[in-house]
Amino acid sequence: MKIVVISDTHGDIEIIKMVRYINHDADMFLHCGDSEVPPEQIDGFASVKGNCDYFNYPLSKQFKTPYGDIYLEHGHQHILSDEYILSKKALIFLYGHTHKHLLKKVGSCYVANPGSLTKPRDETNGTYLVITLNEKEIKFDFKNF
């Protein structure tokens, strides 16, 4: 199962379309919020509401996969403590907001931030995340844009 995760694209519809085109074979497309575009323009990505979004997105989503749940939120409404992360009972906890890519493990939960494609605040030119899940392993691959 291939999952593409983006965040904090801040109104750039073309970059969303490019990521989808490059990863046309993905099974799932997720946006961690701050797209700043209406849902009908997000090109097949399931999204949550970020602090800069004014459209009707949910604050969080949980997805079931054959390998475990994936929890998605923007990350601006809660302190992302270990306890909070573990309370979601997910295999993977995804968030955005910081514009910095990150991967860590909290207990048995993988915590990942794809970074920002348009306004990175780390030493990159913009990143997104490709997760590959199967019955044997989980791979996290940050893609530079």
SVG drawing of the C-alpha trace seen along z (x, -y; Angstrom):
<svg xmlns="http://www.w3.org/2000/svg" viewBox="-18 -31 37 41">
<polyline fill="none" stroke="black" stroke-width="0.4" points="0.0,0.0 1.4,-3.4 0.3,-6.5 1.3,-10.0 1.2,-12.7 1.6,-16.4 1.0,-19.5 1.1,-23.3 0.8,-23.9 -0.9,-27.3 -2.9,-27.9 -0.6,-26.3 -3.0,-24.1 -0.4,-23.3 2.0,-21.7 -0.8,-19.5 -1.6,-18.4 2.1,-17.7 2.6,-15.5 -0.6,-13.5 0.7,-13.2 4.2,-12.0 2.6,-9.5 -0.3,-8.4 0.1,-4.8 -0.6,-5.6 -3.5,-4.0 -4.2,-7.0 -3.5,-10.7 -3.5,-12.7 -3.1,-16.4 -2.3,-17.4 -4.0,-20.8 -3.3,-24.4 -4.1,-23.8 -6.0,-27.0 -8.1,-25.7 -11.7,-24.4 -12.2,-20.6 -13.2,-20.3 -9.8,-21.7 -7.6,-19.4 -7.3,-16.8 -8.2,-13.6 -6.4,-14.3 -8.3,-13.6 -7.6,-16.6 -8.0,-18.0 -8.5,-21.6 -5.4,-23.7 -5.1,-27.0 -5.1,-28.8 -8.0,-26.9 -11.4,-28.5 -13.2,-25.7 -15.2,-22.9 -12.6,-20.3 -12.8,-18.1 -10.2,-18.8 -9.0,-15.1 -9.5,-11.9 -8.7,-8.3 -8.2,-5.8 -8.3,-2.0 -5.8,0.0 -5.2,3.8 -2.0,3.0 -3.2,0.6 -4.9,-2.8 -3.6,-6.1 -4.5,-9.2 -4.4,-12.6 -4.6,-16.2 -2.9,-19.5 -1.3,-19.7 -2.2,-23.3 -4.9,-22.6 -3.2,-20.2 0.2,-19.8 1.4,-16.7 2.6,-14.9 3.4,-11.2 0.2,-10.6 -1.9,-12.5 -0.4,-10.7 -0.8,-7.2 -4.4,-8.0 -5.3,-7.9 -4.4,-4.2 -2.9,-4.4 -0.1,-2.7 0.8,-6.1 0.1,-9.6 0.4,-12.3 0.5,-16.0 1.7,-19.2 1.8,-22.9 5.5,-23.2 6.6,-23.2 9.5,-20.8 9.7,-17.2 10.0,-14.7 9.9,-11.0 10.0,-9.5 8.5,-6.6 6.4,-7.0 5.8,-3.6 4.6,-1.4 3.3,-4.5 5.2,-6.1 4.8,-9.9 5.5,-11.8 5.3,-15.3 5.8,-15.6 7.1,-19.1 5.9,-21.9 6.1,-21.9 5.8,-25.6 7.1,-27.3 9.6,-24.9 11.1,-25.9 13.8,-23.3 16.9,-23.0 15.1,-21.7 13.4,-23.2 10.2,-21.5 9.3,-18.0 6.4,-15.5 6.2,-11.9 5.6,-8.6 4.7,-5.7 4.8,-2.1 3.0,0.4 2.8,4.1 2.5,7.1 6.2,7.2 7.4,3.6 6.7,-0.2 8.9,-2.5 8.9,-6.3 10.5,-8.1 10.7,-11.9 10.8,-13.4 12.5,-16.7 10.7,-18.9"/>
</svg>
